[in-house]
Amino acid sequence: MDDIPLGALFGAFVTLLILSAFFSASETSMMALNRYRLRHLVKQGHRGAKLTSQLLGQTDKLLGSILLGNNLLNSAAAALVTAIAMRLFGSSELSIFLATLAVTFALLVFSEVTPKVIAAAYPERIALPASYVLTPLMKLLQPAVWFVNLFVRALLWLMRLHPKSGNHENILGAEELRTVVLESGTLIPQKHRSILLNLFELEHITVDDVMTPRNQIEAIDIQAPLDQILQQIGTSHHTRLPAYRGELNNIVGIIHVRRVLHHMRGGEIDDETLHEVMREPYFIPAGTPLFTQLQHFQENHRRHGLVVDEYGELMGLVTVEDILEEMVGEFTTQAPSRTGAYHQQPDGSWLVEGSSLLRDLNRKLGLKFPLEGPKTLNGLILEHLEDIPEAGTSLKVAGLPLEIVQTQDRVVKVVRIIPPLQQ
C-alpha cells in the first residue's frame, strides 16, 4: 500500500464512506417505510415497490445483507485511515489514536447519523431506488448471510425468542385505525375524517341514543273515526306512521302515507282498505348497537323500527335517517316537531325542551353532558335531583347552570341552559 498515492487512498476512503452511507440509509428507510403506502404502490404495479415488498418479506436476510456490507465497509475504512495516518505521521501510538478518532467521527457524521436522518425523513424516496441494488446484492451475499444467521438463530433459540416473519405486526385494530385517521392531518379532508370516526362510534352507540322518544312519536289510533284518521294522514309530515289500537303499546301496523293518499285519489277509502295498506310493525330490542341495527335494516328491507324494552313496552322510534345522521351529520330536512326543541334567547341562553336527547344537545350546542346514564335532559335532571323539581329551580350539571322553566305531569318540559361563555 506504500506505493499507492495518498490522493488515491483519500479517494478510496471517501468512496467507502459513501457506500457505507448507502447501507445505513437503506436500512433506516426500509424500516421506516409506510407499509400501507407500499402495498398501495405494489397494487399499482410500481416495480421498485414490488422489489421492496419482497425484501421486507425476508427481513432477517435483508438486515443480514445490509449489516454485513456496512460492517465490511466500516472495517475497511478504519484500516485505510490507519494506513494513511501511519504514512503521514509514522506508526506511533498517537497517530493510531488520532486515526481512530478521525475515522469514528467521519463514520458517525457521514455514514451513520446524517444518512439515517435523511432516510427517516424521506423513506420512500430512498427505499424504492435502493431496492434495485439490494435485491441482487442480497442474492450475492446469501451464503455469508446464511452462515451468520445460523448463529443468530441459535442465539434467539437460547433466549427463547421466536420472532414472526412477515408483516403481521402491521395489522391494525379498530383503535389503531382510529389513531391513523386522527393523525392523517390534511391527507384526509375534515368532513371525510369526521365520517370515518363516526363509523367507529356506531358499535358504541345504541338505538336508545338516537331514537325519537315515545312521547314524541306521531301515531294513529286505528279505533278513531275514519275522517279523523284521514285528516291526520293528510296533514302528517312523515311518510310512515305507526298505527295502534287503544293505547300506544298496542302497535298493530305501519301505515304508508303515500299509499293511503294514492287510494284516496282513486276514490273513497274505508277501514278495510286502510288495513290492506298497513304493514307489519318492526320491533327493535333496546340497547341494539347502531351498526348492528343498520345491518338489520338492510337485511329486512326496512327504513324504521319501534324500540321496545325487555317487557315489550314501547320506548321510541328509530329510522335509517337517524343512523345516517350519526355518520354524516344532520340533514337539512326535519319534521317541525324536531326542529323547535332549541330556542336561543337575546341574553345568549338556550330554552330547551326537557325531552331533548343529550347526544343532540352535545352535538348541536357544543355541550358536554354525560351520556352513560339517562338519554334525555329531563332524565338527567331527575337523576341529579332525585326528585321532581318545581319551576324556578336552578342546578348545575356537568358544570353547566340549568334553570327549570316549566314542568308538567311530573316531567320537566322546558329548561334554560346557560352556555359556558356566560358563566
Secondary structure as UniProt FT lines:
FT   TURN            2..3
FT   HELIX           6..32
FT   HELIX           35..43
FT   TURN            44..45
FT   HELIX           47..56
FT   TURN            57..58
FT   HELIX           59..89
FT   HELIX           93..106
FT   HELIX           107..113
FT   HELIX           114..121
FT   HELIX           123..140
FT   HELIX           142..158
FT   TURN            159..160
FT   HELIX           168..170
FT   HELIX           174..182
FT   HELIX           185..187
FT   HELIX           190..201
FT   TURN            202..204
FT   HELIX           207..210
FT   STRAND          212..213
FT   HELIX           214..216
FT   STRAND          220..221
FT   TURN            222..223
FT   HELIX           226..235
FT   STRAND          240..244
FT   TURN            248..249
FT   STRAND          251..256
FT   HELIX           257..266
FT   HELIX           271..276
FT   STRAND          278..279
FT   STRAND          283..285
FT   TURN            286..287
FT   HELIX           290..300
FT   STRAND          304..308
FT   TURN            310..311
FT   STRAND          314..319
FT   HELIX           320..328
FT   HELIX           336..339
FT   STRAND          342..344
FT   TURN            346..347
FT   STRAND          350..353
FT   TURN            354..355
FT   HELIX           358..365
FT   HELIX           377..385
FT   TURN            391..392
FT   STRAND          394..397
FT   TURN            398..399
FT   STRAND          400..408
FT   TURN            409..410
FT   STRAND          411..417
FT   HELIX           420..422
//
